[in-house]
Structures are given as structure tokens and as C-alpha cells.
Amino acid sequence: MKTMLRKRLVLKEPYYSIIRVIGFILLIIIGLFIYYRYEMNSLLELNYSEKASKNILFSFKKKEVVAIGENKTLNAAFESDLYNEKYFDRYSRIEYQNQDNLIRNINTLIKKKYTNSEISIILSHGNDSDVTEFSKRDKVRYVEEFFAYDFAKLSLYDRYVNYSNVTGDDEETTVIYVNLDMDKTPYEEATEVKDFSINMLVNKHFKLDEDFVPKDLVKVNKKYTDEDDIQLNQETYNAFIELYNAASSEGLGLVINSAYRSYQDQTELNDFYFKHYGQSYIDKYVAKPGFSEHQTGLCFDIGSTTSNVFANSKEYPWMLENAYKYGFIQRFPSEYEYITGFRSESWHFRYVGKKAAKEIHDNDMSYEEYYARFLMK
Ligand code: ZN
């Protein structure tokens, strides 16, 4: 008992100095922590994430980052395990995209000697897997030429190069035509369109399945047609009634001669023309089943109540001037045969909605071009 007490007394002095040392260390730790939080906050305020801010501090880059300010690519770089200090400046100059392998792909593209602006362009023209695929290949030329157009697609790069080599077309034309699959064989290599929408494109490169039926088909009132069973998509029909009333109020007479045609109807039509006029007539004038816009329920062949030849009627120039106000366009004008793939048809009008119809009318372009520029995913 006695010896234990003595031992405790002996320990007393160093025991206090240990507490002092620990206290001092604690003060330093608390001080450092406060300083750390303060430094973190200035990065968090610039919208760097907690993880990125921490990595910025521990790589002693805070001053540089604060000088640059908010920068999403830099944030992604500091969040990533693939951050490469050599590329600090380059990350800050490359436009951010929300892609899983963003930093991995940027690193690869930098190594392949692409410039910052080329890398920004590449990243913005495809999704994560397009960019990943693209970054695997050797450095290519004409990135800034083809991808100056925001509707150009990274995945189609080789086809752009081939097409422009073969045709000599400029980059913009090339991108539009290749996006529309015009470098592929019509009918044979057509892409199948599955979803109905008022903006859908159907032509010799975009086909409908045998079972495709448009949404909301309704029967057209006999007031608007001399035929027995004419059907249109409901929205198209409503727009047509507005158009019809506007024409009537100016003393003009419109009549629908044909509208929705099923795959089966189009097959029968092909058979009929084959019997009476032969294959070469069909090739020129009649769409094959699955390739006719009539299967969408969004278009009709219009006639005049006063003239047998629509192109000579007074309704025709009125339609060209006014149909767009109700959401319709002349689908196959003679000047666009090369891109629509169909002979000019003065009577065939297609519903695309008022916004698209106005833009197409004001800028005088084909529906194919409008689709490739603004609607295609
Ligand atoms: Zn038609």
C-alpha cells in the first residue's frame, strides 16, 4: 500500500507536463481544423464539391483554383482518381459535360494531342459511350470542320469523311445528309421508326413496321371529303378544320382525297399501280408499304372543289401561303426532290405543328433538313 502511494507521487510531475503537451497538441489540431474549414468554405462557395475541395487543398492548388473561380470540369477532375496534375490548366479550359468517364476521356484525348477546343467539341457531340469509343481511335482530322454543327454526331464521323470524299459536298451538307442516312441504300438499309409523334420522319430511309398504327385516329366528317372512310390523327384533324374554315372564309373550297393509309392499304395501292402502269411507274411515283407518310395519319392529299388539277387551282397558292399558320407544310416541293426522295406533289400536305411549320415556311427548307437540324436525337 505504501509503495504504491509513493509511486503515484513520483509520477505526479511528468503526468502534468504530458497533459500540457496534449493540451497544446489539441489546440493546434483545433486551430488547424478551423483553418481547414475556413479554406474549405471558400472552395465550397465556388461550388466545388466537398470531395473536390478536400483534394484541392491537399494538392496545394487552392490559390490557382480560386483565381480561376467556379469551373465544373476542374471540379470533376478533382473529384476523380484520374486527376493528373500536369493537366490542371487544360481541365480548366475544357467545357464540362455530364459524363461518367469525362476525366478519363479528357486525359486520353490530351495524350492524343487534341487541342482544348477540339476536346470540348468532341465531348459535346456524343454521349459518354460515343466519346469513350471515339477517344480509342488514333487522332482524326476535320474535327472542327464537321463538328462546327451542333447536330453533327460523333458516332457518324467515318461516314461524314467517306461521304464528303465521295460527293465533294461541304461539311454542313455532308452532316445533314449523313444524319438522314442518305449515304445508305434507300429502302434496303432503312432505319425502323417505332414511336408516333407529330414530328416523326418517314421517307425512303426511315420506315414503318407493318403493325405501326398512328395514335388517335379519327374518322373525317363527310363535309371535308367525298370519300367514304377517311381517317386522320385527331390533332391533325383539328388543325385541318381550322385551315378549312380559314380557306372557306375567303371563298375557297378544299377537299381531302386521301389521308391515313395502313400498311395493307399501301400494299394494295402498289398492286393496283403495278397491274395498270408497271413497276417503273411505282418506282417513280408510289411509295412502297412502310415508306409512305400516309401511314402516319399526319398528312393528306388535298384537292380543290373548283379545279381538277390542284396545282392550277386558286386553292394551291393559298395553301402555299397560309397552310403553315395551321401547322401544315407542303411536304414534297419540286425544289427538294433530291432530299425528300419523292417526286414533287402539289397536293400532299403534312401536319408538323405550328412552330415547326412556321420555321420551315420562313426559312424555306425541306422537312428532312429541318428534322436533321432541329429534331433528330
Ligand atoms: Zn400523299
Boltz pocket constraint, residues with backbone or C-beta under 6 A from the ligand:
constraints:
  - pocket:
      binder: B
      contacts: [[A, 294], [A, 300], [A, 301], [A, 345], [A, 347], [A, 348], [A, 349]]
      max_distance: 6.0
